């Protein structure tokens, strides 16, 4: 990979090849590397007079920014792309592709009217050159239009699913667009999309048996190319989970959601993963509410062995996505935080804040839950992080707190917000200089487990004794003083020795 826009400028004949290479990298799951290429490529291609490459690259950058919920950044790249595309002939498909892609960002923002307007404009763009359209979009215009009409079906269904004020007429609109797509579905990719949307429309109509039948037929269709079917499988299992939820079968919903997560582990497609994770969280929240009639954070966290199976499922999936986490990381942090919490309780109360061990244990287990919304390729990156990637990684703290708030775990969310903060202000995401005692215990527990853990592409793990010495010595400035005293007490009493999770990691 070239490291700067200046280096791209020396290879004007390779602009399009670089763009295609980034496309393949993205489709193979490394959106971070692909985005790096597109960000270097877009302005260099424009300077070299390749407005076609620059426009398409800007659309891809905007898509990546949208995946990160950086919507202002995405809109800025759409603006640039549209400006660059004005030098292209009207018959070039680049502007239609850019406008159509912008519609997906409006959809993510729940800006339904703007999304529909962009989808319609991209769909009905007149006079696109057939040869150029095949070259850039892989389909002739008459094949591309039915394919794009599936986005309008998805827009209607997504709004019905997420917008309580959505008009019921959207069902008819979805059916109409689906019929249009069905008539022009001549490729396996388009046919699979149509069939998936037919199943989802049946679900929206309350025809649950029909939705299940259509979904299972598509899942078992061996006539489809493997890559086409693989791309749809996580989405289809997510649909089976939502149907089971609608039927009141929460165990089946959790099972099917688990299948969807397992498949996402091998087929990494950012939009599908985001929707599957969103709906999975809804399933688990509904399961919790059905038992208690409302959110009861302490009921789950206080009896994790009986009530927390779904909590462990979330944690386990999150840990499989991050190559730098040893499986069982959350459990290890929870075990250490329990020991440190007990030690802190023995310190005179005049110097001690209040610590609720139930919430501390829950926050320790779930502290990295925000990584569910961090790109797989960033969590598994072996090269040094660029500043924008460092900033995005640090967002897992805020994203985790937001997930927990949405689930009703507000007390846990407050502690999770502090697990990478440091008492000397060197932590993130806010650079706080003062931590609550519970937050300080969590931050110290996580740091201790981290230094004792064996991970790929990083320093070897420290023995427990050396990790404790580092926390109490060189690293002490970053931690809550009472938490450090609790660590010292736990180490002297031998309590840490009972935490098997700290050894052989």
C-alpha positions as CSV (number, residue, x, y, z in Angstrom):
1,X,0.0,0.0,0.0
2,X,1.2,3.5,-0.7
3,X,1.4,5.8,2.3
4,X,0.5,9.2,0.8
5,X,-1.5,11.0,-1.8
6,X,1.8,12.2,-3.3
7,X,2.8,8.7,-4.0
8,X,-0.5,8.0,-5.7
9,X,0.1,11.0,-8.0
10,X,3.1,9.2,-9.5
11,X,0.9,6.4,-10.8
12,X,-1.8,8.1,-12.9
13,X,-2.4,5.0,-15.1
14,X,-3.1,2.9,-12.0
15,X,-5.9,5.0,-10.4
16,X,-8.6,2.6,-11.5
17,X,-6.7,-0.5,-10.6
18,X,-6.1,0.9,-7.1
19,X,-9.9,1.6,-6.8
20,X,-10.7,-2.0,-7.8
21,X,-8.1,-3.3,-5.4
22,X,-9.7,-1.4,-2.6
23,X,-13.1,-2.7,-3.5
24,X,-11.9,-6.3,-3.2
25,X,-10.2,-5.5,0.1
26,X,-13.5,-4.0,1.4
27,X,-15.5,-7.0,0.3
28,X,-13.0,-9.3,2.0
29,X,-13.7,-7.6,5.3
30,X,-10.9,-5.0,5.7
31,X,-12.8,-1.8,5.4
32,X,-10.0,0.1,7.2
33,X,-7.4,-0.7,4.6
34,X,-9.9,0.0,1.8
35,X,-10.8,3.4,3.2
36,X,-7.1,4.3,3.5
37,X,-6.7,3.6,-0.2
38,X,-9.8,5.6,-1.2
39,X,-8.9,8.6,1.0
40,X,-5.4,8.8,-0.7
41,X,-6.8,8.0,-4.1
42,X,-9.8,10.4,-4.4
43,X,-8.0,13.8,-4.4
44,X,-5.0,12.5,-6.3
45,X,-7.3,11.1,-9.0
46,X,-9.1,14.4,-9.3
47,X,-5.9,16.3,-9.7
48,X,-4.8,13.9,-12.4
49,X,-8.1,14.5,-14.3
50,X,-9.7,11.2,-13.4
51,X,-13.0,12.6,-12.0
52,X,-14.7,9.2,-12.6
53,X,-12.3,7.5,-10.1
54,X,-12.5,10.4,-7.7
55,X,-16.3,10.4,-7.7
56,X,-16.6,6.7,-7.0
57,X,-13.9,6.8,-4.4
58,X,-15.7,9.7,-2.6
59,X,-18.8,7.6,-2.5
60,X,-16.9,4.7,-0.9
61,X,-15.3,7.0,1.7
62,X,-18.8,8.4,2.5
63,X,-20.0,4.8,2.9
64,X,-17.2,4.0,5.4
65,X,-17.9,7.2,7.3
66,X,-21.6,6.4,7.5
67,X,-20.7,2.9,8.9
68,X,-18.8,4.7,11.7
69,X,-21.9,7.0,12.2
70,X,-19.7,10.0,11.1
71,X,-22.5,11.5,9.1
72,X,-21.1,15.0,8.8
73,X,-17.9,13.6,7.3
74,X,-20.0,11.4,5.0
75,X,-22.0,14.3,3.7
76,X,-18.8,16.3,3.1
77,X,-17.5,13.5,0.9
78,X,-20.8,13.4,-1.0
79,X,-20.5,17.1,-1.6
80,X,-17.0,16.7,-2.9
81,X,-17.9,13.8,-5.1
82,X,-20.8,15.7,-6.7
83,X,-18.6,18.7,-7.4
84,X,-16.0,16.5,-9.0
85,X,-18.6,14.6,-11.1
86,X,-19.8,17.8,-12.8
87,X,-16.9,17.5,-15.3
88,X,-18.2,14.1,-16.4
89,X,-20.7,13.7,-19.2
90,X,-24.3,13.3,-18.1
91,X,-24.3,9.7,-19.5
92,X,-21.6,8.7,-17.0
93,X,-23.2,6.6,-14.1
94,X,-20.9,8.1,-11.4
95,X,-23.3,10.9,-10.3
96,X,-26.3,8.5,-10.1
97,X,-24.2,6.1,-8.0
98,X,-23.1,8.8,-5.7
99,X,-26.6,10.2,-5.2
100,X,-28.0,6.7,-4.7
101,X,-25.3,5.9,-2.1
102,X,-26.2,9.2,-0.3
103,X,-29.7,7.8,0.2
104,X,-28.3,5.0,2.4
105,X,-26.8,7.6,4.7
106,X,-30.1,9.5,4.9
107,X,-31.7,6.2,5.8
108,X,-29.2,5.6,8.6
109,X,-30.2,9.0,9.9
110,X,-33.9,8.2,9.8
111,X,-34.3,10.9,7.2
112,X,-36.8,8.9,5.3
113,X,-38.0,11.6,2.8
114,X,-34.4,12.5,1.8
115,X,-33.5,8.9,1.5
116,X,-36.5,8.2,-0.8
117,X,-35.7,11.2,-2.9
118,X,-32.0,10.1,-3.5
119,X,-33.0,6.5,-4.2
120,X,-35.6,7.6,-6.7
121,X,-33.1,10.0,-8.4
122,X,-30.4,7.3,-8.6
123,X,-33.0,4.7,-9.8
124,X,-34.5,6.8,-12.6
125,X,-31.3,8.5,-13.8
126,X,-31.8,8.9,-17.5
127,X,-29.3,8.3,-20.4
128,X,-26.7,6.3,-18.6
129,X,-24.2,4.9,-21.0
130,X,-24.6,1.0,-21.0
131,X,-20.9,0.3,-21.5
132,X,-19.8,2.7,-18.7
133,X,-22.5,1.4,-16.4
134,X,-21.4,-2.2,-16.9
135,X,-17.8,-1.1,-16.4
136,X,-18.4,0.7,-13.1
137,X,-21.5,-0.8,-11.6
138,X,-21.2,-4.3,-13.0
139,X,-24.7,-4.3,-14.7
140,X,-26.4,-2.7,-17.6
141,X,-28.8,0.1,-16.8
142,X,-31.9,-2.0,-17.3
143,X,-30.5,-4.6,-14.8
144,X,-29.2,-2.1,-12.4
145,X,-32.6,-0.3,-11.9
146,X,-34.4,-3.4,-10.6
147,X,-31.4,-4.1,-8.4
148,X,-31.6,-0.6,-6.9
149,X,-35.3,-0.7,-6.5
150,X,-34.7,-3.3,-3.7
151,X,-33.2,-0.3,-1.7
152,X,-36.7,1.3,-1.8
153,X,-38.2,-1.9,-0.6
154,X,-35.7,-2.0,2.2
155,X,-36.4,1.6,3.0
156,X,-40.1,1.0,3.4
157,X,-39.6,-2.1,5.5
158,X,-36.9,-0.5,7.7
159,X,-39.2,2.4,8.4
160,X,-42.1,0.2,9.3
161,X,-39.7,-1.7,11.6
162,X,-38.2,1.3,13.3
163,X,-40.5,4.3,13.0
164,X,-43.6,4.1,15.2
165,X,-45.2,6.9,13.2
166,X,-44.7,5.2,9.8
167,X,-47.9,5.2,7.7
168,X,-49.4,1.8,7.0
169,X,-49.4,2.7,3.3
170,X,-45.7,1.8,3.2
171,X,-46.6,-1.8,3.1
172,X,-48.3,-1.2,-0.3
173,X,-45.3,0.9,-1.5
174,X,-42.9,-1.9,-0.5
175,X,-45.0,-4.5,-2.4
176,X,-45.1,-2.3,-5.5
177,X,-41.4,-1.7,-5.5
178,X,-40.8,-5.4,-4.9
179,X,-43.0,-6.3,-7.9
180,X,-40.9,-3.9,-10.0
181,X,-37.7,-5.5,-8.8
182,X,-39.1,-9.0,-9.3
183,X,-39.8,-8.3,-13.0
184,X,-36.2,-7.3,-13.7
185,X,-34.4,-9.7,-11.4
186,X,-32.2,-11.5,-14.0
187,X,-29.0,-12.0,-11.9
188,X,-28.6,-14.3,-8.8
189,X,-27.7,-11.4,-6.7
190,X,-30.9,-9.5,-7.5
191,X,-33.0,-12.6,-7.3
192,X,-31.7,-13.4,-3.8
193,X,-32.4,-9.8,-2.7
194,X,-36.0,-10.0,-4.0
195,X,-36.6,-13.3,-2.2
196,X,-35.2,-12.0,1.0
197,X,-37.4,-8.9,0.8
198,X,-40.4,-11.1,0.0
199,X,-39.8,-12.9,3.3
200,X,-39.4,-9.7,5.2
201,X,-42.5,-8.2,3.7
202,X,-44.5,-11.3,4.8
203,X,-43.2,-10.7,8.3
204,X,-44.3,-7.1,8.2
205,X,-47.8,-8.2,7.0
206,X,-48.0,-10.6,10.0
207,X,-47.8,-13.7,7.7
208,X,-45.3,-15.3,10.0
209,X,-45.5,-18.9,8.7
210,X,-45.0,-17.6,5.2
211,X,-42.1,-15.5,6.2
212,X,-40.4,-18.5,7.8
213,X,-41.2,-20.7,4.8
214,X,-39.7,-18.2,2.3
215,X,-36.6,-17.6,4.5
216,X,-35.8,-21.3,4.9
217,X,-36.3,-22.0,1.2
218,X,-33.8,-19.3,0.4
219,X,-31.3,-20.6,3.0
220,X,-31.5,-24.1,1.5
221,X,-31.3,-23.0,-2.2
222,X,-28.2,-24.7,-3.5
223,X,-28.7,-23.3,-7.0
224,X,-27.5,-19.9,-5.8
225,X,-23.8,-19.1,-6.0
226,X,-22.2,-19.6,-2.6
227,X,-21.0,-16.0,-2.2
228,X,-24.5,-14.7,-2.9
229,X,-26.1,-17.0,-0.4
230,X,-23.4,-16.3,2.3
231,X,-24.0,-12.6,1.9
232,X,-27.6,-13.0,2.7
233,X,-27.4,-15.7,5.5
234,X,-26.8,-13.4,8.5
235,X,-29.7,-11.2,7.4
236,X,-32.0,-14.2,6.9
237,X,-31.2,-15.7,10.3
238,X,-31.8,-12.3,11.8
239,X,-35.2,-12.4,10.2
240,X,-36.0,-15.8,11.7
241,X,-35.0,-14.4,15.1
242,X,-37.4,-11.5,14.7
243,X,-40.2,-13.8,13.6
244,X,-39.6,-16.0,16.6
245,X,-39.7,-12.8,18.8
246,X,-43.0,-11.9,17.2
247,X,-44.3,-15.3,18.0
248,X,-43.2,-15.0,21.6
249,X,-40.6,-17.8,21.4
250,X,-37.7,-15.9,23.0
251,X,-35.5,-19.0,23.2
252,X,-35.8,-19.6,19.5
253,X,-35.2,-15.9,18.8
254,X,-32.0,-16.1,20.8
255,X,-30.9,-19.3,19.0
256,X,-31.5,-17.8,15.5
257,X,-29.8,-14.6,16.5
258,X,-26.8,-16.6,17.6
259,X,-26.6,-18.3,14.2
260,X,-26.6,-14.8,12.6
261,X,-23.7,-13.7,14.9
262,X,-21.7,-16.9,14.1
263,X,-22.1,-16.2,10.4
264,X,-21.0,-12.6,10.8
265,X,-17.8,-14.0,12.2
266,X,-16.8,-15.4,8.8
267,X,-18.6,-12.9,6.5
268,X,-17.9,-9.4,7.5
269,X,-20.3,-6.9,5.9
270,X,-20.7,-3.7,7.9
271,X,-24.3,-2.8,7.2
272,X,-25.6,-6.3,7.8
273,X,-23.6,-6.6,11.0
274,X,-24.9,-3.3,12.3
275,X,-28.5,-4.3,11.7
276,X,-28.1,-7.8,13.1
277,X,-26.4,-6.5,16.2
278,X,-29.1,-3.8,16.6
279,X,-31.9,-6.4,16.4
280,X,-30.1,-8.9,18.6
281,X,-29.9,-6.3,21.4
282,X,-33.7,-5.7,20.9
283,X,-34.3,-9.4,21.3
284,X,-32.3,-9.6,24.5
285,X,-33.9,-6.5,25.9
286,X,-37.4,-7.9,25.1
287,X,-36.4,-11.2,26.8
288,X,-35.4,-9.3,29.9
289,X,-38.6,-7.2,30.0
290,X,-40.8,-10.2,29.4
291,X,-39.5,-11.8,32.6
292,X,-39.8,-8.7,34.8
293,X,-42.3,-6.5,33.1
294,X,-39.8,-3.7,33.0
295,X,-36.1,-3.1,33.0
296,X,-34.5,-4.4,36.2
297,X,-30.8,-4.0,35.8
298,X,-29.9,-5.5,39.2
299,X,-32.0,-8.6,38.6
300,X,-29.8,-9.7,35.7
301,X,-26.5,-8.5,37.1
302,X,-27.2,-9.9,40.6
303,X,-28.0,-13.4,39.3
304,X,-25.8,-13.8,36.2
305,X,-25.7,-17.6,36.5
306,X,-29.5,-17.9,36.2
307,X,-30.4,-14.7,34.2
308,X,-27.3,-13.8,32.4
309,X,-27.0,-16.4,29.6
310,X,-27.7,-13.7,27.0
311,X,-25.2,-11.3,28.6
312,X,-22.5,-14.0,28.3
313,X,-23.6,-14.6,24.7
314,X,-23.0,-10.9,23.9
315,X,-19.7,-10.8,25.7
316,X,-18.4,-14.0,24.0
317,X,-19.3,-12.7,20.5
318,X,-17.7,-9.4,21.2
319,X,-14.5,-11.1,22.3
320,X,-14.3,-13.3,19.2
321,X,-14.2,-10.1,17.1
322,X,-11.1,-8.7,18.8
323,X,-7.8,-10.5,18.2
324,X,-6.2,-8.5,21.1
325,X,-8.6,-10.0,23.6
326,X,-8.0,-13.5,25.1
327,X,-11.4,-15.3,25.3
328,X,-12.7,-14.9,28.8
329,X,-11.3,-11.3,29.1
330,X,-14.6,-9.9,30.5
331,X,-14.9,-12.7,33.0
332,X,-11.3,-12.2,34.1
333,X,-11.9,-8.5,34.7
334,X,-15.1,-9.3,36.6
335,X,-13.2,-11.7,38.8
336,X,-10.4,-9.2,39.6
337,X,-12.9,-6.4,40.2
338,X,-14.7,-8.6,42.7
339,X,-11.5,-9.2,44.7
340,X,-10.5,-5.5,44.5
341,X,-14.0,-4.5,45.6
342,X,-13.9,-6.7,48.6
343,X,-10.5,-5.3,49.5
344,X,-11.7,-1.7,49.1
345,X,-14.6,-2.4,51.5
346,X,-12.0,-3.1,54.2
347,X,-10.5,0.4,53.8
348,X,-11.8,3.0,56.3
349,X,-15.0,4.5,55.0
350,X,-13.8,8.1,55.5
351,X,-11.4,7.5,52.5
352,X,-13.8,5.4,50.5
353,X,-16.6,6.0,48.1
354,X,-19.6,3.8,47.8
355,X,-19.2,0.7,45.6
356,X,-22.1,-1.5,44.6
357,X,-20.5,-4.8,43.8
358,X,-23.4,-6.0,41.6
359,X,-22.9,-3.0,39.2
360,X,-19.1,-3.2,39.4
361,X,-19.2,-6.9,38.4
362,X,-21.7,-6.2,35.6
363,X,-19.6,-3.3,34.3
364,X,-16.5,-5.4,34.4
365,X,-18.1,-8.1,32.4
366,X,-19.6,-5.7,29.8
367,X,-16.9,-3.0,29.7
368,X,-16.0,-3.7,26.1
369,X,-19.5,-4.2,24.8
370,X,-19.1,-1.1,22.6
371,X,-16.7,-3.2,20.4
372,X,-19.8,-4.8,18.9
373,X,-20.1,-1.5,16.9
374,X,-16.4,-1.3,16.0
375,X,-15.3,-2.5,12.6
376,X,-13.8,-6.0,12.7
377,X,-10.8,-4.8,10.6
378,X,-10.0,-2.1,13.2
379,X,-10.1,-4.6,16.1
380,X,-7.8,-6.9,14.2
381,X,-5.4,-4.4,12.8
382,X,-1.7,-5.2,13.1
383,X,-0.3,-1.9,11.6
384,X,-0.1,1.2,13.8
385,X,-3.4,3.1,14.0
386,X,-3.7,6.3,12.1
387,X,-5.1,9.2,14.2
388,X,-8.6,8.8,12.7
389,X,-8.5,5.1,13.5
390,X,-7.3,5.7,17.1
391,X,-10.2,8.1,17.6
392,X,-12.6,5.6,16.2
393,X,-11.3,2.8,18.4
394,X,-11.7,5.0,21.5
395,X,-15.3,5.5,20.7
396,X,-16.0,1.9,21.9
397,X,-16.3,3.3,25.4
398,X,-19.1,5.8,24.4
399,X,-20.8,3.2,22.1
400,X,-20.8,0.7,25.0
401,X,-22.4,3.1,27.4
402,X,-25.0,3.9,24.8
403,X,-25.8,0.2,24.2
404,X,-26.2,-0.3,27.9
405,X,-28.4,2.8,28.3
406,X,-30.6,1.5,25.5
407,X,-30.9,-1.8,27.3
408,X,-31.8,-0.1,30.6
409,X,-28.5,-0.7,32.3
410,X,-27.9,3.0,33.2
411,X,-25.8,2.4,36.4
412,X,-23.6,-0.1,34.5
413,X,-23.2,2.4,31.7
414,X,-21.8,5.1,34.0
415,X,-19.1,2.8,35.2
416,X,-18.3,1.5,31.7
417,X,-17.7,5.2,30.6
418,X,-14.7,5.3,33.1
419,X,-12.9,2.1,32.3
420,X,-10.2,3.7,30.1
421,X,-10.1,7.0,32.0
422,X,-7.1,7.7,34.1
423,X,-6.7,9.7,37.3
424,X,-3.9,11.8,35.7
425,X,-6.1,12.8,32.8
426,X,-4.2,10.7,30.3
427,X,-7.2,8.3,29.5
428,X,-10.0,8.4,27.0
429,X,-12.5,9.3,25.7
430,X,-12.9,12.4,27.9
431,X,-9.5,12.7,29.6
432,X,-11.1,12.9,33.1
433,X,-8.8,13.7,35.9
434,X,-11.1,12.4,38.6
435,X,-12.8,8.9,38.8
436,X,-15.4,7.5,41.0
437,X,-14.1,4.7,43.2
438,X,-16.1,2.0,41.4
439,X,-14.9,3.4,38.0
440,X,-11.3,3.4,39.4
441,X,-11.6,-0.2,40.5
442,X,-12.9,-1.2,37.1
443,X,-10.1,0.7,35.3
444,X,-7.4,-0.9,37.4
445,X,-8.9,-4.4,37.1
446,X,-9.0,-4.1,33.3
447,X,-5.4,-2.8,33.2
448,X,-4.1,-5.6,35.4
449,X,-5.8,-8.3,33.3
450,X,-4.5,-6.7,30.1
451,X,-0.9,-6.8,31.3
452,X,-1.3,-10.4,32.3
453,X,-2.8,-11.5,29.0
454,X,-1.2,-13.1,26.0
455,X,-2.3,-11.5,22.8
456,X,-1.1,-11.6,19.2
457,X,1.2,-8.9,17.8
458,X,2.0,-7.3,21.2
459,X,4.3,-7.6,24.1
460,X,4.4,-10.9,26.1
461,X,2.2,-11.2,29.2
462,X,3.6,-10.3,32.6
463,X,3.5,-12.6,35.6
464,X,0.8,-11.5,38.0
465,X,3.4,-10.3,40.5
466,X,5.1,-8.1,37.9
467,X,1.8,-6.7,36.6
468,X,0.9,-5.7,40.2
469,X,4.3,-4.1,40.7
470,X,3.8,-2.1,37.5
471,X,0.3,-0.9,38.6
472,X,1.7,0.1,42.0
473,X,4.8,1.7,40.6
474,X,5.2,3.1,37.0
475,X,1.5,3.0,36.3
476,X,0.3,4.3,39.6
477,X,-0.3,7.9,38.5
478,X,-3.1,6.8,36.3
479,X,-5.2,5.0,38.9
480,X,-7.5,5.9,41.8
481,X,-5.5,6.0,45.0
482,X,-8.0,3.9,46.9
483,X,-8.1,1.4,44.1
484,X,-4.3,1.1,44.3
485,X,-4.5,0.6,48.0
486,X,-7.1,-2.1,47.5
487,X,-4.8,-3.8,45.0
488,X,-1.9,-3.7,47.5
489,X,-4.1,-5.2,50.2
490,X,-5.4,-8.0,47.9
491,X,-1.9,-8.8,46.8
492,X,-0.5,-9.0,50.3
493,X,-3.4,-11.1,51.6
494,X,-3.0,-13.6,48.7
495,X,-6.6,-12.9,47.4
496,X,-5.3,-12.3,43.9
497,X,-3.7,-15.7,43.9
498,X,-7.2,-17.2,43.9
499,X,-8.1,-15.5,40.7
500,X,-7.1,-18.3,38.3
501,X,-8.2,-16.1,35.3
502,X,-5.0,-14.0,35.8
503,X,-2.7,-16.9,35.1
504,X,-1.9,-18.8,31.9
505,X,-3.6,-16.1,29.8
